[in-house]
Amino acid sequence: MADLSLDNVRVLSHSAVRIEAHNGTVLYFDPFQVAEEPHDADVVFITHSHYDHLSPADAAKVMNERTVVVAPATCATEVEEALHPAEVRALQPGEALTVAGVGVEAVRAYNVQPERLGFHPKENDWLGYVVTVDGVRYYVSGDTDENEDTLQVRCDVAFVPIGGTYTFDAAQAAAFVNVIRPQAVVPTHYGTAVGRKEDVDDFLPLVDPAIKAVVKME
């Protein structure tokens, strides 16, 4: 059973997620609109190269001289040139690695809804990540729709976008979560660069009551 308190998890803004392990290892995903400058990242995960996910100014606030960046192989060079990390670990969809003691699995993230096919094409091989921290599998989906790749994900905690336009809207996100059935879900990607703050009020009632929905947006 996963720890569903999620006290070790923050959603700083938009899709910017921070997860801290019991041993103090700190992971960031797509740092964006970061208010503080903690420079405490052991690993920064970049899902794709759009400005609200690959933000050099925000990444610089959490990175330090030892920070490793994990990124899709298709944009690894761009990420390295933008962030200048100690190391870039490039992943293709379906690949796995261990970094800072954390198991990482790469899940292809892409749109299939006709109105947004051009935003996150499948052939770009952009990513979401499943990371195992203290025995808990966290899935940070990146910008995606429900598709044949995301439907294969097995996780304890899912971070999914709900703001529509470029990703799931609230109803689509809830339907997806109800299929993959994590123990807990945290909504992201709303009320900032895209979507409304009220999207979360549409999302929560649609999630199966057996799945704990936790609002972490700061």
C-alpha positions in Angstrom: 0.0 0.0 0.0 1.4 3.4 -1.0 1.8 6.2 1.4 -1.2 8.3 0.4 -0.4 11.3 2.6 1.8 12.6 -0.2 3.5 14.9 2.3 6.7 14.5 0.3 5.1 15.8 -2.8 4.6 19.4 -4.1 3.1 20.8 -7.3 4.9 24.2 -7.5 2.9 25.5 -10.4 1.5 24.1 -13.7 3.3 20.8 -14.2 6.2 21.5 -11.9 6.3 18.6 -9.5 8.7 18.0 -6.6 9.1 14.6 -4.9 11.4 14.1 -1.9 12.6 10.6 -0.8 12.9 9.6 2.8 16.7 9.8 2.4 16.5 13.4 1.2 16.9 12.7 -2.5 15.0 15.4 -4.4 13.4 15.1 -7.8 11.9 17.8 -9.9 9.7 17.4 -13.0 9.4 20.3 -15.5 10.3 23.2 -13.1 8.3 26.2 -14.2 7.2 29.4 -12.4 9.4 28.5 -9.4 9.2 31.1 -6.7 12.1 30.0 -4.6 15.8 29.2 -5.3 16.5 26.1 -3.3 19.2 24.6 -5.6 18.3 21.2 -4.0 17.6 19.0 -7.1 19.4 15.7 -7.3 17.5 15.0 -10.6 15.5 17.2 -12.9 13.2 15.4 -15.3 12.2 17.2 -18.5 9.2 15.7 -20.4 9.5 17.8 -23.6 10.8 21.0 -24.9 7.8 23.4 -24.8 8.6 26.6 -22.8 6.3 25.6 -19.9 8.2 22.4 -19.4 11.8 23.3 -20.4 12.3 26.6 -18.7 16.0 27.4 -18.2 15.4 30.2 -15.8 13.3 28.0 -13.5 15.5 25.0 -13.8 18.5 27.1 -12.7 16.7 27.9 -9.4 16.5 24.2 -8.4 19.7 22.8 -10.0 23.2 22.7 -8.5 26.6 21.6 -9.7 25.7 17.9 -9.2 22.2 17.8 -10.7 21.5 15.2 -13.3 18.9 15.9 -15.9 16.8 13.1 -17.5 15.2 14.0 -20.8 13.8 12.5 -24.0 16.5 11.4 -26.4 14.9 13.5 -29.1 15.5 16.7 -27.3 18.5 15.8 -25.1 20.9 18.1 -27.0 18.5 21.0 -26.6 18.1 20.3 -22.9 21.9 20.1 -22.4 22.5 23.4 -24.2 19.7 25.1 -22.3 20.4 23.8 -18.8 24.2 22.8 -18.7 23.7 20.1 -16.1 26.4 17.9 -14.6 25.0 15.1 -16.9 22.1 14.4 -19.2 20.6 11.0 -19.2 18.7 10.5 -22.5 15.8 8.0 -22.7 13.7 6.6 -25.5 10.1 5.5 -24.8 10.1 2.1 -23.1 13.6 2.4 -21.7 14.5 2.4 -18.1 17.4 3.5 -15.9 18.4 4.1 -12.3 19.6 7.6 -11.3 20.3 8.8 -7.7 19.0 5.4 -6.5 15.6 6.0 -8.2 14.2 3.6 -10.8 12.9 5.4 -13.9 10.7 4.1 -16.7 10.0 6.2 -19.8 6.5 6.3 -21.1 5.7 7.9 -24.5 3.5 11.0 -24.1 1.4 12.2 -27.1 -1.9 13.4 -28.3 -4.5 11.4 -30.2 -7.4 13.7 -30.0 -7.9 15.3 -33.5 -8.0 18.9 -32.3 -4.5 18.6 -30.6 -2.5 16.2 -32.8 -0.1 18.9 -33.8 0.8 19.9 -30.2 2.5 16.6 -29.0 2.9 14.3 -32.0 3.6 10.6 -31.3 6.7 10.7 -33.5 8.4 13.2 -31.3 9.0 10.5 -28.7 8.4 12.9 -25.8 7.9 11.3 -22.4 6.2 10.9 -19.1 8.0 9.1 -16.3 7.3 6.4 -13.8 9.7 6.8 -10.9 10.0 4.4 -7.9 10.7 6.3 -4.7 10.6 4.5 -1.3 8.7 1.7 -2.9 6.0 3.9 -4.4 5.5 4.2 -8.1 4.8 7.8 -9.2 3.7 8.5 -12.8 4.2 12.0 -14.0 2.5 11.9 -17.4 3.8 14.9 -19.2 1.5 16.4 -21.8 -0.6 13.6 -23.2 -3.9 12.1 -24.0 -5.1 8.6 -23.1 -3.4 6.4 -25.7 -2.1 2.8 -26.1 1.1 3.7 -24.3 -0.4 5.6 -21.3 -3.0 2.9 -20.8 -0.2 0.4 -20.0 1.0 2.4 -17.0 0.9 0.8 -13.6 1.5 3.2 -10.7 0.5 4.0 -7.2 0.2 7.8 -7.7 -0.5 9.5 -11.0 0.1 13.2 -11.8 -2.1 14.0 -14.8 -2.9 17.3 -16.7 -6.5 18.4 -16.6 -6.5 21.8 -18.3 -7.5 20.8 -21.8 -6.4 22.5 -25.0 -3.1 20.7 -25.2 -3.8 17.7 -23.0 -6.6 15.9 -21.2 -9.5 18.1 -20.1 -11.0 17.4 -16.7 -13.4 14.7 -17.9 -10.9 13.0 -20.1 -8.3 13.0 -17.3 -10.8 11.5 -14.8 -11.8 8.8 -17.3 -8.2 7.9 -17.9 -7.4 7.7 -14.2 -10.5 5.5 -13.6 -9.1 3.1 -16.1 -5.4 2.8 -14.9 -6.6 2.9 -11.3 -3.7 4.4 -9.2 -4.3 4.6 -5.5 -4.0 8.4 -5.7 -4.2 11.1 -8.4 -2.8 14.6 -8.3 -4.2 17.0 -11.0 -1.7 19.3 -12.8 -1.5 21.7 -15.8 -4.4 23.9 -15.0 -5.0 27.5 -13.9 -1.6 28.8 -15.0 -0.3 28.7 -18.5 -3.5 26.9 -19.7 -6.8 25.9 -18.2 -8.8 27.5 -15.3 -8.4 27.1 -11.6 -12.0 25.8 -11.6 -11.0 22.8 -13.7 -10.1 21.0 -10.5 -13.7 21.4 -9.3 -14.8 19.7 -12.5 -12.2 16.9 -12.2 -12.6 15.8 -8.6 -16.2 14.6 -8.7 -15.5 12.5 -11.8 -12.7 10.4 -10.2 -13.8 7.1 -8.8 -14.2 7.4 -5.0 -11.9 4.4 -4.5 -9.1 6.6 -5.9 -7.8 9.3 -3.6 -7.7 12.6 -5.4 -5.3 15.0 -3.8 -5.0 18.7 -4.8 -1.4 19.9 -4.5 -1.3 22.9 -6.7 0.4 25.8 -4.7 
